[in-house]
Amino acid sequence: MVRNVPNIFKIPNLRRRILFTLAMVVVYRLGTHIPTPGLNPQALKLFLESVRGTFFGLYDIFVGGALSRASLFALGIMPYISASIIFQLLGAVFPKIEKLQRDEEGRKKINQWTRYLTVLLAIIQATSISIYLESQPITSAGPIIILPGLLFRFITVLTLTAGTILVMWLSELITNQGLGNGASFIIFVGCLDETPRAIAQTYQLVRVGELSLFSLILLSAVIFFVYAGVVLITQAARKIPVQYPKRIIGRKMYGGQSTYIPLRINTAGVIPIIFAQSVVVFPSTLTTFFNVPALNVVKEIFSPGGWLYNLTYAILIIFFTYFYTSVVFNPRDLAENMQRYGGFIPGIRPGEKTAEYLDRSLTLITFPGAFFLVFMALLPVYLMNTFKIPFYFGGTTLLIIVGVALDTIQQIESHLLMHHYEGLIKGVRIRGRRF
């Protein structure tokens, strides 16, 4: 692989795309360190550390710590992701939106609506954050809001909304002129925010003797095998054979080819964990807004690491895995398209029987994928509690990092093969996973 890396920079278009993507990442990272006017970053960081088990802590992970730094990009790309998911779910409910998603002009219109909804969500979130932070008591580092009032709210909403629009624009630039999906790549960069700090912290623990060399080697082996397992499951798919008959049009013969439909074990990606995590941290989030004794009891029952928390978390992940898979993959539409072009699965009648076969196959293959997501979601808790790992490892961030990395490698492979260069990895076909 190392021997083939120089081939990347021999292709002008690929070299330009890589450098452009890196430049946009630098712009994004600079934005995550520009402070929002009127906020006390030290006080806000102390407050977020006290509510790390709530939705605020989860959100801060996806924006690369920008929220805890009270930066211009505190909302990050998440309003855009939320707007995209909303329209994706609406397409499964309303036939008119589903029809728009099928043609090019319709998709352009939905993309425009997604941008408008992103701005609306950013305004709502920024307003909620500004009002909520004003109601918080003074911390040991001083007040969170330096000069509370209507002017602070207006500036905060304007600044955070503008920051979200700028991040959305950067993500679209990466998608069009860089490598891979821009929104996924920005979240990928955010997930890597704590990596240098975790490496430095681990080195410091080894240096002072709190972490033995044997434990470090064992930890490295665990990390290696977990990454390998995630790559394996992310790439794994069942190939459903499809046969297309020969057709004669004019004097030419078309078709007569065999292909396959790849049904992925993990079709839903990381979305089920995000949805489930948002639900299980909801009681903890409510306690930060309302000081109700009943809510505090619920928070204690659903504290991270408890058996009821883990059981509820696992059930929600399995539910959302099947739910989101049914949204992104429609066996009936696929069966109709196959029948329209004369395609069929050997041994299965076209039409309704094909749709039933695909639906049954997808249901069965999603089952191990759902339990894999449960394993990845609960892995960080057990690693940190049982083996005393000094940093957060696994879960949502690991799936995003591996998925986007595979997608980026697949994009590079495509450019190399198109220009008749040898791929990065011999004998292996990389299939990317877009967020």
C-alpha positions as CSV (number, residue, x, y, z in Angstrom):
1,M,0.0,0.0,0.0
2,V,2.8,2.4,0.9
3,R,4.5,1.7,-2.4
4,N,1.4,2.8,-4.3
5,V,0.7,6.0,-2.3
6,P,3.0,8.2,-4.6
7,N,0.7,7.2,-7.5
8,I,-2.0,9.4,-5.9
9,F,-0.1,12.6,-6.5
10,K,0.7,11.7,-10.2
11,I,-2.9,12.3,-11.1
12,P,-3.6,16.1,-11.3
13,N,-7.3,15.9,-10.7
14,L,-7.0,13.6,-7.7
15,R,-4.1,15.7,-6.3
16,R,-6.2,18.9,-6.6
17,R,-9.2,17.2,-4.9
18,I,-7.1,16.0,-1.9
19,L,-5.4,19.4,-1.4
20,F,-8.8,21.2,-1.7
21,T,-10.3,18.8,0.9
22,L,-7.4,19.4,3.3
23,A,-7.7,23.2,2.8
24,M,-11.5,23.1,3.7
25,V,-10.6,21.0,6.8
26,V,-8.1,23.6,7.9
27,V,-10.8,26.4,7.4
28,Y,-13.3,24.3,9.4
29,R,-10.8,23.6,12.3
30,L,-10.0,27.3,12.5
31,G,-13.7,28.1,12.8
32,T,-14.1,25.7,15.7
33,H,-11.6,27.8,17.7
34,I,-13.1,31.3,16.9
35,P,-15.1,32.2,20.0
36,T,-18.7,33.4,19.9
37,P,-19.1,37.0,21.3
38,G,-20.6,37.3,24.8
39,L,-19.7,33.8,26.1
40,N,-17.2,32.8,28.7
41,P,-15.4,29.7,27.3
42,Q,-14.0,28.5,30.6
43,A,-17.4,28.7,32.4
44,L,-19.1,27.0,29.4
45,K,-16.6,24.2,29.4
46,L,-17.2,23.6,33.2
47,F,-20.9,23.5,32.6
48,L,-20.7,21.0,29.7
49,E,-18.4,18.7,31.8
50,S,-21.2,18.6,34.4
51,V,-23.8,17.6,31.8
52,R,-21.5,15.3,29.7
53,G,-24.0,12.4,30.0
54,T,-26.8,14.4,28.4
55,F,-27.6,15.4,24.8
56,F,-25.1,18.3,25.1
57,G,-22.2,16.0,25.6
58,L,-23.3,13.8,22.7
59,Y,-23.6,16.9,20.5
60,D,-20.2,18.2,21.4
61,I,-18.6,14.9,20.2
62,F,-20.0,15.3,16.7
63,V,-18.9,19.0,16.4
64,G,-15.4,18.2,17.5
65,G,-15.5,20.0,20.8
66,A,-16.7,23.3,19.1
67,L,-19.7,23.6,21.5
68,S,-17.5,23.3,24.7
69,R,-15.1,25.9,23.2
70,A,-18.1,28.3,22.5
71,S,-16.9,28.7,19.0
72,L,-18.4,30.1,15.8
73,F,-19.1,26.5,14.6
74,A,-20.7,25.4,17.8
75,L,-23.7,23.9,16.0
76,G,-21.5,22.3,13.4
77,I,-23.0,20.4,10.5
78,M,-25.6,18.7,12.7
79,P,-28.6,20.9,11.7
80,Y,-27.9,20.0,8.0
81,I,-27.7,16.3,8.9
82,S,-30.9,16.6,10.9
83,A,-32.7,18.3,8.0
84,S,-31.5,15.6,5.5
85,I,-32.7,12.8,7.8
86,I,-36.1,14.6,8.2
87,F,-36.6,14.7,4.4
88,Q,-35.4,11.1,4.1
89,L,-38.1,10.0,6.7
90,L,-40.7,12.2,5.1
91,G,-40.0,10.5,1.7
92,A,-41.1,7.2,3.4
93,V,-44.4,8.8,4.6
94,F,-45.5,11.1,1.8
95,P,-45.5,9.7,-1.8
96,K,-45.1,13.2,-3.4
97,I,-41.7,13.7,-1.6
98,E,-40.7,10.1,-2.5
99,K,-41.5,10.9,-6.2
100,L,-39.3,14.0,-6.1
101,Q,-36.4,11.9,-4.7
102,R,-36.4,9.6,-7.7
103,D,-35.5,12.2,-10.5
104,E,-32.7,14.7,-10.8
105,E,-34.8,17.9,-10.8
106,G,-36.8,16.6,-7.8
107,R,-33.6,15.9,-5.8
108,K,-32.3,19.4,-6.6
109,K,-35.6,20.9,-5.2
110,I,-35.3,18.7,-2.0
111,N,-31.7,19.8,-1.6
112,Q,-32.9,23.4,-1.7
113,W,-35.6,22.7,0.9
114,T,-33.0,20.9,3.0
115,R,-30.9,24.1,3.1
116,Y,-33.9,26.2,4.1
117,L,-34.8,23.7,6.9
118,T,-31.1,23.7,8.0
119,V,-31.3,27.5,8.6
120,L,-34.6,27.2,10.4
121,L,-33.2,24.4,12.7
122,A,-30.0,26.4,13.3
123,I,-32.1,29.5,14.4
124,I,-34.2,27.3,16.7
125,Q,-31.2,25.6,18.3
126,A,-29.2,28.8,18.7
127,T,-32.2,30.6,20.3
128,S,-32.8,27.6,22.7
129,I,-29.1,27.5,23.6
130,S,-28.9,31.3,24.3
131,I,-32.0,31.3,26.5
132,Y,-31.0,28.2,28.3
133,L,-27.4,29.4,29.0
134,E,-28.7,32.7,30.4
135,S,-30.7,30.7,33.0
136,Q,-27.7,28.8,34.4
137,P,-26.1,29.8,37.7
138,I,-22.6,31.3,38.0
139,T,-19.8,28.6,37.8
140,S,-16.4,28.6,39.6
141,A,-15.0,30.2,36.4
142,G,-17.6,33.0,36.5
143,P,-20.9,33.5,34.7
144,I,-21.4,31.7,31.4
145,I,-22.9,34.8,29.8
146,I,-20.9,38.0,30.2
147,L,-23.7,40.4,29.3
148,P,-27.1,38.7,29.2
149,G,-30.0,40.2,27.5
150,L,-31.8,40.6,24.2
151,L,-28.6,41.8,22.4
152,F,-26.7,38.7,23.5
153,R,-29.5,36.5,22.2
154,F,-29.6,38.3,18.8
155,I,-25.8,38.1,18.4
156,T,-25.7,34.5,19.4
157,V,-28.5,33.4,17.1
158,L,-26.9,35.4,14.2
159,T,-23.4,34.1,14.8
160,L,-24.3,30.4,15.3
161,T,-26.7,30.4,12.4
162,A,-24.1,32.0,10.1
163,G,-21.5,29.5,11.3
164,T,-23.9,26.6,10.4
165,I,-24.5,28.1,7.0
166,L,-20.8,28.4,6.4
167,V,-20.1,24.8,7.5
168,M,-22.9,23.6,5.2
169,W,-21.3,25.5,2.3
170,L,-17.9,24.0,3.2
171,S,-19.4,20.5,3.2
172,E,-21.0,21.0,-0.2
173,L,-17.7,22.3,-1.6
174,I,-16.0,19.2,-0.4
175,T,-18.7,17.0,-2.0
176,N,-18.4,18.8,-5.3
177,Q,-14.7,19.6,-5.6
178,G,-13.1,17.4,-2.9
179,L,-13.2,13.7,-1.9
180,G,-16.3,11.9,-0.6
181,N,-19.3,13.2,1.1
182,G,-18.6,16.6,2.7
183,A,-21.0,16.4,5.6
184,S,-19.6,13.0,6.6
185,F,-16.0,14.2,6.2
186,I,-16.7,17.2,8.6
187,I,-18.2,14.9,11.2
188,F,-15.2,12.5,10.7
189,V,-12.8,15.4,11.4
190,G,-14.8,16.3,14.5
191,C,-14.6,12.7,15.8
192,L,-10.8,12.8,15.5
193,D,-10.6,15.9,17.7
194,E,-9.8,14.1,20.9
195,T,-7.3,11.6,19.3
196,P,-4.1,13.6,19.8
197,R,-5.1,14.3,23.4
198,A,-5.9,10.7,24.0
199,I,-2.5,9.6,22.6
200,A,-0.7,12.1,24.7
201,Q,-2.6,11.1,27.8
202,T,-1.9,7.4,27.3
203,Y,1.9,8.2,26.8
204,Q,1.9,10.2,30.0
205,L,0.2,7.3,32.0
206,V,2.9,4.9,30.6
207,R,5.7,7.3,31.4
208,V,4.6,7.7,35.1
209,G,3.9,4.0,35.5
210,E,0.1,4.1,35.9
211,L,-0.3,2.0,32.7
212,S,2.1,-0.9,32.3
213,L,3.8,-1.7,29.0
214,F,2.0,-5.1,28.9
215,S,-1.4,-3.3,29.3
216,L,-0.4,-0.9,26.5
217,I,0.4,-3.8,24.2
218,L,-2.8,-5.6,25.1
219,L,-4.8,-2.3,24.6
220,S,-3.2,-1.8,21.2
221,A,-4.1,-5.4,20.2
222,V,-7.7,-4.9,21.3
223,I,-7.9,-1.6,19.3
224,F,-6.5,-3.3,16.2
225,F,-8.9,-6.2,16.3
226,V,-11.9,-4.0,17.0
227,Y,-11.0,-1.8,14.0
228,A,-10.6,-4.9,11.9
229,G,-14.0,-6.2,13.0
230,V,-15.6,-2.9,12.2
231,V,-14.1,-2.8,8.7
232,L,-15.2,-6.5,8.1
233,I,-18.8,-5.8,9.2
234,T,-19.0,-2.5,7.3
235,Q,-17.8,-4.2,4.1
236,A,-19.8,-7.4,4.6
237,A,-22.7,-8.0,2.3
238,R,-24.8,-10.8,0.9
239,K,-24.8,-11.0,-2.9
240,I,-28.2,-11.7,-4.4
241,P,-27.7,-12.9,-8.0
242,V,-29.7,-11.2,-10.7
243,Q,-30.0,-12.3,-14.3
244,Y,-31.0,-10.0,-17.2
245,P,-32.2,-11.7,-20.5
246,K,-30.9,-10.8,-23.9
247,R,-32.7,-8.2,-25.9
248,I,-32.4,-7.4,-29.6
249,I,-32.9,-3.7,-30.5
250,G,-32.4,-3.0,-34.2
251,R,-29.3,-5.0,-35.2
252,K,-27.7,-5.0,-31.8
253,M,-28.1,-7.4,-28.9
254,Y,-28.2,-6.0,-25.4
255,G,-28.4,-7.7,-21.9
256,G,-27.8,-11.3,-21.2
257,Q,-25.6,-10.4,-18.3
258,S,-25.4,-11.6,-14.7
259,T,-25.0,-9.3,-11.8
260,Y,-25.9,-9.1,-8.1
261,I,-27.6,-7.0,-5.5
262,P,-25.4,-6.4,-2.4
263,L,-27.5,-6.5,0.8
264,R,-25.3,-5.1,3.5
265,I,-25.2,-6.5,7.0
266,N,-25.2,-2.9,8.3
267,T,-27.4,-1.1,5.9
268,A,-28.4,1.6,8.4
269,G,-24.9,2.6,9.3
270,V,-24.4,4.6,12.5
271,I,-27.8,6.3,12.5
272,P,-29.5,3.8,14.8
273,I,-26.9,4.4,17.6
274,I,-27.4,8.2,17.2
275,F,-31.1,7.9,17.5
276,A,-31.0,5.4,20.4
277,Q,-28.4,7.6,22.2
278,S,-30.6,10.7,21.8
279,V,-33.5,8.8,23.4
280,V,-31.6,7.3,26.4
281,V,-30.0,10.6,27.3
282,F,-33.3,12.3,27.2
283,P,-34.1,11.9,31.0
284,S,-30.7,13.3,31.9
285,T,-31.2,16.2,29.5
286,L,-34.6,16.9,31.0
287,T,-33.1,17.1,34.5
288,T,-30.8,20.0,33.3
289,F,-33.9,22.0,32.3
290,F,-36.4,21.0,35.1
291,N,-35.5,20.3,38.8
292,V,-38.2,17.7,39.4
293,P,-37.5,14.9,41.9
294,A,-39.2,12.3,39.7
295,L,-36.9,13.1,36.8
296,N,-33.8,12.7,39.1
297,V,-35.0,9.3,40.1
298,V,-35.4,8.3,36.4
299,K,-31.9,9.8,35.7
300,E,-30.5,7.5,38.4
301,I,-32.2,4.5,37.1
302,F,-31.0,5.2,33.5
303,S,-27.5,6.1,34.5
304,P,-24.8,5.0,32.0
305,G,-23.4,1.5,32.8
306,G,-26.5,0.3,34.6
307,W,-28.2,-2.9,33.5
308,L,-31.5,-1.1,32.7
309,Y,-29.7,1.6,30.7
310,N,-27.8,-1.0,28.7
311,L,-30.9,-3.1,28.1
312,T,-33.0,-0.1,27.0
313,Y,-30.1,1.1,24.8
314,A,-29.7,-2.3,23.1
315,I,-33.5,-2.6,22.4
316,L,-33.6,0.9,20.9
317,I,-30.6,0.2,18.7
318,I,-32.2,-3.0,17.3
319,F,-35.5,-1.2,16.8
320,F,-33.9,1.8,15.0
321,T,-31.7,-0.5,12.9
322,Y,-34.8,-2.2,11.4
323,F,-36.7,1.1,11.2
324,Y,-34.0,3.0,9.3
325,T,-33.1,0.1,7.1
326,S,-36.8,0.0,6.0
327,V,-36.5,3.7,5.2
328,V,-33.3,3.6,3.1
329,F,-34.0,0.3,1.3
330,N,-37.3,-0.4,-0.4
331,P,-37.6,-4.0,-1.7
332,R,-40.8,-3.3,-3.6
333,D,-39.3,-0.4,-5.7
334,L,-36.2,-2.5,-6.4
335,A,-38.3,-5.5,-7.5
336,E,-40.4,-3.2,-9.8
337,N,-37.3,-1.7,-11.4
338,M,-35.8,-5.2,-12.0
339,Q,-39.1,-6.3,-13.6
340,R,-39.3,-3.2,-15.8
341,Y,-35.9,-4.1,-17.3
342,G,-36.5,-7.8,-17.5
343,G,-34.3,-8.7,-14.6
344,F,-35.0,-11.6,-12.2
345,I,-33.5,-13.6,-9.3
346,P,-33.0,-17.2,-10.4
347,G,-35.7,-19.4,-8.9
348,I,-37.8,-16.4,-7.8
349,R,-40.8,-15.1,-9.7
350,P,-40.5,-11.4,-10.7
351,G,-42.7,-8.8,-9.0
352,E,-44.3,-9.4,-5.6
353,K,-42.4,-12.7,-5.0
354,T,-39.1,-10.9,-5.6
355,A,-40.0,-8.1,-3.2
356,E,-41.0,-10.6,-0.5
357,Y,-37.7,-12.5,-1.1
358,L,-35.6,-9.4,-0.8
359,D,-37.5,-8.2,2.3
360,R,-37.1,-11.6,4.0
361,S,-33.4,-11.7,3.1
362,L,-32.8,-8.2,4.3
363,T,-34.6,-8.9,7.6
364,L,-32.5,-11.9,8.3
365,I,-29.2,-10.3,7.4
366,T,-30.0,-7.1,9.4
367,F,-30.3,-9.2,12.6
368,P,-26.5,-9.8,13.1
369,G,-25.9,-6.2,11.9
370,A,-28.2,-4.9,14.7
371,F,-26.4,-6.9,17.4
372,F,-23.0,-5.7,16.0
373,L,-24.2,-2.1,16.5
374,V,-25.3,-3.0,20.1
375,F,-21.8,-4.5,20.7
376,M,-20.1,-1.3,19.4
377,A,-22.4,1.0,21.4
378,L,-21.7,-0.8,24.7
379,L,-18.0,-1.5,24.1
380,P,-16.7,1.9,25.4
381,V,-18.5,1.5,28.7
382,Y,-17.1,-2.0,29.4
383,L,-13.6,-1.0,28.2
384,M,-13.4,2.0,30.4
385,N,-14.9,0.4,33.4
386,T,-13.4,-3.1,33.2
387,F,-10.0,-2.5,31.7
388,K,-9.6,1.1,32.9
389,I,-8.9,2.4,29.4
390,P,-7.9,6.1,29.8
391,F,-9.8,7.4,26.8
392,Y,-13.1,6.9,25.1
393,F,-12.8,4.2,22.4
394,G,-15.5,2.6,20.3
395,G,-19.2,3.4,19.8
396,T,-20.5,6.0,17.4
397,T,-17.2,7.8,16.7
398,L,-15.4,4.5,15.7
399,L,-18.1,3.6,13.2
400,I,-18.0,7.1,11.7
401,I,-14.2,7.1,11.5
402,V,-14.1,3.7,9.8
403,G,-17.0,4.4,7.5
404,V,-15.7,7.7,6.2
405,A,-12.2,6.4,5.9
406,L,-13.4,3.5,3.7
407,D,-15.4,5.9,1.6
408,T,-12.3,8.1,1.1
409,I,-10.1,5.1,0.2
410,Q,-12.8,3.9,-2.3
411,Q,-12.8,7.4,-4.0
412,I,-9.0,7.3,-4.3
413,E,-9.1,3.7,-5.6
414,S,-11.6,4.8,-8.3
415,H,-9.4,7.6,-9.5
416,L,-6.3,5.4,-9.6
417,L,-8.0,2.6,-11.5
418,M,-9.6,5.1,-13.9
419,H,-6.1,6.3,-14.8
420,H,-4.7,2.8,-15.1
421,Y,-2.8,2.9,-11.9
422,E,-2.6,0.0,-9.4
423,G,-5.0,0.4,-6.5
424,L,-3.9,1.1,-2.9
425,I,-4.7,-2.4,-1.7
426,K,-4.0,-5.4,-3.9
427,G,-6.8,-7.9,-4.5
428,V,-9.3,-6.1,-2.3
429,R,-12.2,-4.1,-3.5
430,I,-13.0,-1.3,-1.0
431,R,-16.7,-0.4,-0.7
432,G,-17.2,2.9,1.0
433,R,-19.8,3.7,3.6
434,R,-21.4,7.2,3.4
435,F,-22.8,8.6,6.6
